[in-house]
Amino acid sequence: MRVGDILSIPLQIGGKLPELRFELCPSGSGSSQCRRLTVRNSNIDGRLSFRTELGCEVGGRCVAMVQDFDANGKDFDVTWLSEMIVEWQGPSEFQAQATSELVVRVMSDREKIRLPIWPFTAGTLKIEALGAGPGVAKIYFSGPPIVASTSLLEGQMTAVRVHDYSEALHGLRLLLCDDASCSRLSLQPSDRETNGTSFSTWQGCNVQGHGCASGSHVKGEDLAWPALTARQLSFTVERRADSLVVRPEGAASDGPAATLPARPGAYTLRVRPETWGERWMLVQFQKVGVPRTALVVGDLKTVRVRMPRGAVGLRLVLCSSIGLCAALTLRGFKADGGLNYRAGARCTSEGDACQGNSPDFDVGTDFPAGWLELSVEWRGPALGIAEPTELLVWPKGRPEQKAKLPIWPWSVGELAVLVDRADLGDHIAVEFKDVAVPSVPMSPGDVTSINVGFLEAHKAVRFLLCNATECSRLSFGAKASSSDTRDTSTPFPDRTMHFLQKCNQQGHLCGVGQSSIFPEQEAHVRPVLAPGELVFTAVRRPQGVALRLRGGPAQEAVLDAPEGETVLRVRPDAWAEREMAVRFASGGSVDGERENVVQNYFVTVISRSQNLEVCEEIKIANYVKKNPVRKVVLVTIRDDDLRRTVPWA
C-alpha cells in the first residue's frame, strides 16, 4: 500500500466481533516502526471507539499508545457493519517530509478515524479480526478503486469528462506517468473572492500523486475558469512535446490554460480526485480521432476495419454516457475459426485495466493485414425489459462464431474501435454501417401485405409501430423444431405473442408490456412460426395495427398503439447469419372507413370489387349500406366473447 491508495473492505460477520486491528508497517520485514489502529463498534454516543499505537513490532508489542478505547465500547454486530473504507491519505500539497494519515471510516458514515504515519510512504497493511469465534468473521479486500487512465502520445488530445464530482473531493488531480514516476497537476477552487480555479504542479511523484520530489512544487496562477462546483466537469487535455495543456471543454484554444511540464516517455494520463469522498467519481475519456459510433440496445451494425501490418489485435470498447466501459479484445482467430477474444468490465475508455477478464486467449492466428468485416449486435432481453444485455461480435457471415460481452447497467452508449499495433503512428481506417430496419408508413385505413424471409435463428418476427421517439412492439414467437409447437423464443414457453409499449426504435427498454396466453389444448391455433417465406396482412386502425398470418391460425393479433405512431418497422428478435428479408406491398383500398361498431361488434372488412348486399349470420347490413364494398374476401368480427374470421366469396 502507498500514500494515496484507498481500499474498500466488505466484512462478513456472523455474530459478534469484538475488535478489528489495522497494522501498517514499512516495506521490508522485521520492522519495529509499525503503526496500529484497533477499532471497536461504538461508544456511548454512537461513534467508533478506537486505540492508536506507535512504534509497534510486526504483530507484537508497541512502544507508545496515543489514544485508548472509550470505556463504553462494544462488539461489532452483523446488522450494523457492512463495509469499511481505508485510505492512506497525504495532504493536498504532499512533500517527502510531511506526515500522512491512515484514515478509516464506515462506508455509510462520515466519521473518520485518523492514524498519523511517519516517516515512510509505502508499506504493508494487515487487517485482523480479534476475539471472534471460529468461522464468524471474514474479511475481503475489493480495492483500491481503478484510477481512470488513458494513453496520450505527443500531438494527441482527449476530452476528460468527470461525473458525480462533489466539493468534498477538494479538486482534481491529473497525473502524467511513465514506468518510474508521475508528474502531477492539481486543479482546485480558488479563494472565494476570485471564484475561479487555481493549479499547482509537482514532479517525481508516485502513481497516486504523492511522495513527490522535494522542491518540485510550483504554484500556478489563478485561472478565470468556472469554479469546480458542478457535478459534471469536462476538460480538453493536449499532450505536447514538452507539456500537458488543460482547458475547460469548449474554451478558446488561446484561452487561459493549466500547464504541466512533461518528461519524454511519459504517455499515460491518470485522473483522480484530490481526496476520496463518500463515493467514487466516474471519469470518461474521449480521445479526438478515435473512430466511434452511437449504439443502443437492439442495434446491429457492420464494422469494417483496415488492419495495418504488425497489428496485434483489435479492441471494441462500449462506454456509457457517464464513463462506464466494457471491452472486447480480439486476438485473431482460434483453431476452430472462432474469434480469439477476452471480455472485460469496468475498463478504461480504451479497453485497458479491465476487471473480470474472461476467457483467456487461446492459441490461434493473427488477423491478416487488410479489411476485416465484423457484425456487431447489442442484443437485449427477449421481453425488452431492463436486465443484463450482451454485445455480440462475429465475423461477417459467420454468426456461429460469436464473441460475447455482458453489458450492465446501461443501454445507450458509444462504441469505439482501437487497433493494437506495433507502429502506434499507423493510420486506422474504420467504417460503420447501420443495418436498416425495413419500414413503411401506415395511416388509419391502410392495408399492407408483408413478406418475411424467416429463419429459426431469428427467434421471432418483431413488429414495431413508431413515432419519432418511441415504438409499440408485438413479437410472434418461433418454434424450436419441426415437431415442437411450443414457443421457446422467450423465458415463457406458453406465451407466443408479446405486446410492449414505450420502447426504443429497436423495440427495447419498454415501459409497458403484456403477453397473450393460449392454453395447451388450443396449441393448434397458436401463431407458431416455421422457417420460410411468411406473409402477414397488416391493417392500420385508429388505435393500432391488426396483423394476421396467411395460412396460420384464424386469430388476428392487434398491436395497440397511440395515434401518433405512424411508421411500421419489421425486424427479427435476433439478428442471424442472414438479414431477415422484408418486402411491403399495398393491400388495395376500400371505399370509406374499414372499421365501424355495429351491434357491439368491432368489424374489419378486407375486400375486392363487387357489391355486397347481405351477409348471413353476421349483422353488418348497416355497415354495408353506409360503406359499400365489393367482393368481400374476409370479414372479421370481434367482441368480448367472440373472435373469428369468416371468408366470403
Buried (B, 14 or more C-beta within 10 A) or exposed (E): BBBBBBBBBBBEBEEBBBBBBBBBBBEEEEBBBBBBBBBBBBBEEEBBBBBBBBBBBBEEEBEEEBEEBBEEBBBBEBEEBEEBBBBBBBBBEBBBEBEBBBBBBBBEEEEBBBBEBEEBBBBBBBBBBEEBEEEBBEBEEEBBBBBBBBBBEEEBBBBBBBBBBBEEBBBBBBBBBBEEBBBBBBBBBBEEEEBBBBBBBBBBBBBBBBBBEEEBBEEBEBBEBEEBEEEEBBBBBBBEEEBBBBBBEEBEEEEBBBBBBBBEEBBBBBBBBBBBBEEBBBBBBBBEEBBBBEBBBBBBBBBBBBBBEEBEBBBBBBBBEBBBBBBBBBBBBBEEEBBBBBBBBBBBBBBBBBEEBEEEBBEBEBBEEEEBEBBBBBBBBBBBEBEEBBBBBBBEEBBEBBBBBEBEEBBBBBBBBBBBBEEEEBEBEBBBEEBEBBBBEBEBBBBBBBBBBBBBBBBBBBBBBBBEEBBBBBBBBBBBEEEEBBBBBBEBEEBBBBBBBBBBBBBBBBEEBEBBEBEEEEBEEBBBBEBEEBBBBBBBBEEBBBBBBEEBBEBBBBBBBBEEBBBBBBBBBBBBEEBBEBBBEEBEEBEEBBBBEBEEBBBBBBBEEEEBEEBEEBEBBEBBEEBBBEEBBBBBBBEEEEEEBBEBE
